């Protein structure tokens, strides 16, 4: 059974508002509102929402008995397959890494300037 709270949790984890979800999915507001209010939804609608939030479709269902057995076939790792990191979290982490790299570059530049003054 579809668990609306899990959709809301995935939105929260990805830091995505309803308006942003409308924009990303191109699902009609009335349809998306109905889904978020617990109405039955087409699997294609749920797939679109899952893709926008970076989670598997099965994440949204209560009676999920997901198997976490996976074999790396060279195209992706087991860690990537079973990852709990959402797209929104991934974007935030990438931004943080970029910021830290910029900070490190600035520190290196300052060290070089100070070394030249000696």
N, C-alpha and C positions, 0 to 999 in steps of 0.2 A: 504494500500500500504506500502511495506517495506521501512523504512526510514534508509538509510545507516548512516546518521549522528548520529542516536541513537546507532547504533552498535559502531561507533567510540567513542561516549561519554561514553558508558559502558566500552569500553577498557581503556579509559583515567581514568575513575573513579576507575577501578580495577588496574590501573597502569600495564596493560598488553600490550606488544608490539605485532606486527603482528607475529613475529617469535615465541613468547611464545604462541600465540593463535593457530598457526599451530601445535605446539608441543602438546598442551593440547587437541585439538580437533581431531587430526589425519586426518583432512580434507586436501585434496590435495591443494598445494599452488595455483595452477591455479584456482581451484574452489573457494577458499576463496578470492583470488584477484578479481575474477569476481563478487562475491557477494559484496565485498567492493567497487567495481566500479559501482554498480547499476544493475547488471544483475539479471534476475530472478533466484530464488533459490528454491530448494526442501524444504519442511517444515522440513524434517528430518535434513537437514543441518542447518537451522535456529534454530531448537531445540538444536542441538549440540553446536552451538555458544552460545545460551542463557544459557545453563547449565554451560558452561565453564566460562561465565562472571557473573553467579549468578543472572540472571534477568529472569523474565517470558518472554515467547515468545511474548506475546502481547505488551511488552515494545517497540519492534522494529517497530510497525505499527502505522501510523498516524491516521487512522480512528478508533482509539481505544476508546471505550466507556466502560471502565472497571468499574465494580461495586465493590465498596469497602465495601459491606455488607458481613460480615463474622460472623460465630458463632464459638466460641471456643468449641471444642468437647472433651477436655481433652487431646488430643494428641498434640495440639499446640495452642498457644494463638492468638487472633486477631491481636495483635501487631506483632507477628512473621509472620503472613500471609501477612500483609500490609506493611511490613518493606521496607524501601528504602535503607537499608544498603547492599552494594554489598559484594561479597565474598572477594574481594581485600581489601575493607575497613575493613571488619571483621578481616582479618589476621593482618592488621596494628594495629588495636585496641588491639588485643590479644597480639601482640608483645610489645605494649606500656604498657599494664597492667603488663606483665611479668617483663619488665624493672623496673617499679615502685615498684613492689613487691620486687625485688632484692635490689633496693635502700633502701627501708624501712627496709629490713632485715639487711643491712649493717649499717644503722643508729642505729638500736636496738643493734647490736653487739658493736658499738662504745660507746653507752651509758652505756652498761654493763661494758666495760673495764674502762671507766672513773669513774663509781660508785665504782668499786673494788679498785681503786687507793686511794680513800678517807680514 
